[in-house]
Every structure is written in C-alpha cells, then in structure tokens.
Amino acid sequence: MHRRTALLVGAGLLSAAGRVASQPPGPRVVFLNPGEPVERGKGPHWHMTARFMATAAKTFGMQLEVLYAERDHLLMLRQTEAVAQRSDPPDYVVIVNEKLTAPQMLQMLARTPAKVLLIHNDLTPEQRREVGNEREQMQRWIGTATTDEASAEYRLMGELCRQLGDREPLVIGITGDRSTPVSMERARGINDFIVRTGRGRNLQLAFSDWGDADAESKADILLSRYPQANIIWAANDTMALGALRAVKARSAPVLVGGTGGWPNALTSLAEGGLAASLGSHFFIGAWAMVLLHDYHHGVDFAAHGGTTQKLDYMHVINRDNASRYDQAVYKRDGVLDFSVYSKALHPKLGPYDFNLAPLMRST
C-alpha cells in the first residue's frame, strides 16, 4: 500500500499572548488528506494545507496526524476504515469530500467516538438529501468548513478586469474535474462577476486534471479557437502557469490569473508573467484547527456562524503585493500566530473573521 504518513505534534496550550502554558497534551486530530506530501505536478495545495494546519496545531498545543492518500480516493477510504477501527481513536477526524466520497467516510467514522469536521469540498445537495446535515442522523459530524470559492473568484475577475482597463473582457476559463465541487463553484464566481457587472463575455469553460500540461494543451487549443480572448483564468496556479506557457508561445496579449498564491505563482507575478492569483486557499486547514480548538474548549462554532461555515478570506495577489504576501506567509509560516482568530482565547460575538490582515500586519 502506497501510503505516506506524517505525524506532527504540538505540545502545550498557548495563552492569548502566544506563550506556551504548562498543560497536558491537547486533543488528537487526524487529517485524512486526499493529496500528496510533496508536489507531483498537480500543485502543492494539499501539502501546504497540512503545513499550515501543523502550524496552527503547534499554536494551540494540538496533536496532528496527517494521512496522505496520494490523490487515490480508494486509498483514502481504506485509511478512513483503518482510523475507524483503531482501539485508541483520535478526538477529531478532518475529512474532505474528494471524489464525492465523504458520505462513505462519515458512515465508517460513525462507529467511533471521534468527532468529524468536513473541509474544502462540501457535500452536494444530493448527498445532503441522502445523509442529512451536521449533527442530525450523524451526531458526531459536528461541522463543515469550506472556502467561499465563488466570492473569491469574483474578486479575481475584478482584478483581471482592472488590469485590462476599458477593453471588453473576453474570457476563457480552465477549471478542475467535474466531480470536484469547488471546480464548479470557482467557475460560478467568474460568471457571477460577468452577469452582475454586465461586463465581459465567457467564451468557453474547459475542464482539466489540475495539472499544468493538460492546461497548457487546452489553452493552446482555445486560443486557436478564440484569438480575440484577452483573459484566461484557471482554478489553480498550476493550470494557470500551464496556460501562461501557451499564451507566451503565441505572444498573445492575454492576462492570466490563477488560484492558490503558491510560491512559483508569486515568482511569476513578480516577473510579470501571471497577472493575479488568489492566495491563502490552503489556510482552510488552519481555520479547521481554530474551530476544533474552540469547540474542544467549550466555544461551539455553531453559535458563531453555524455548523456549516462558509469562510470568505482569500486574498487577491498581484505584482504590487506579491513580495509582501511572500514575506507574511511563506517566510514566517512556522511562527504564524493563529491564536488571534480563536474565540476561546479572544471572546467576541458574531461569526468567525478569518481576514488575513492580522497576519499581514505582523510583517
């Protein structure tokens, strides 16, 4: 069995001031990560999700174990079953609706006392009709935390149009596979911008495998079909960089935007390649740890935004702020203080606010 396991341990509970207090080991969390521990051509999203999740675990003195499924949803199901059969189960399990497998995972984990948090890909409406909602038939499924993909892509499109100036946006889109809910949500955000602002036209949306080679090939074909195109957006930075190669090969006057804010995308932004990217998507794992920390310490996130948390926090990155973003996020990832977002440590009414400003101000 090709399984990669990383055990990441945080000890002690940080005070609001960020100092480690003398406390017993914190709650144990298993993250069933659908991706790879290292980048293998589809982008580093899942590796970096675990990386910043580990930083948050360290912040809160939580014990984090990450099981990587290497983008094999059948392996992920086997890993779920193995966790469900443990004689000493974790306190919490974090899962993803990869390839629409979350209902099976929830059924497996219902046999354990572990509580489950779903992140990144929500259940589809059809799946919810089948299994119900959080804390209903499956009491241990305590919540769902996803990114507001549509709002984020709306902002990306706004930035690309700003850079385009007065010209009419003629848009090619490259999103991920059809079975990943975020693929369609990201495309919906682009379309929402065009409909609401009355500016621009979608020429075609193509589906890809999240990799750069396929995106480059599809971008080349679409640029041949639509030589008038002046914007290409892609649902991750890897595909955006692949599309950028096709644009450069044709010397086409096309702005390319991506999603992820990954290090290679920041380099491209600084060099005048990519026009924009959406950063911090991978913080969804860190936000999950904030929610679980607070829940474990008696502050139920359901009272602060509901059991289904739709989090709008992604940051538009362009050439002007790419260096600052790099300094704030990547150069300091091991010391980022996620305790500032905790309602258990900083009691405050209302929903959670995961705006990146506190992290960006600390640079």
Summary of the structure (lengths in Angstrom):
residues: 363
radius of gyration: 20.4
end to end distance: 43.0
largest distance: 63.9
contacts: 1294
relative contact order: 0.13
helix: 42%
strand: 21%
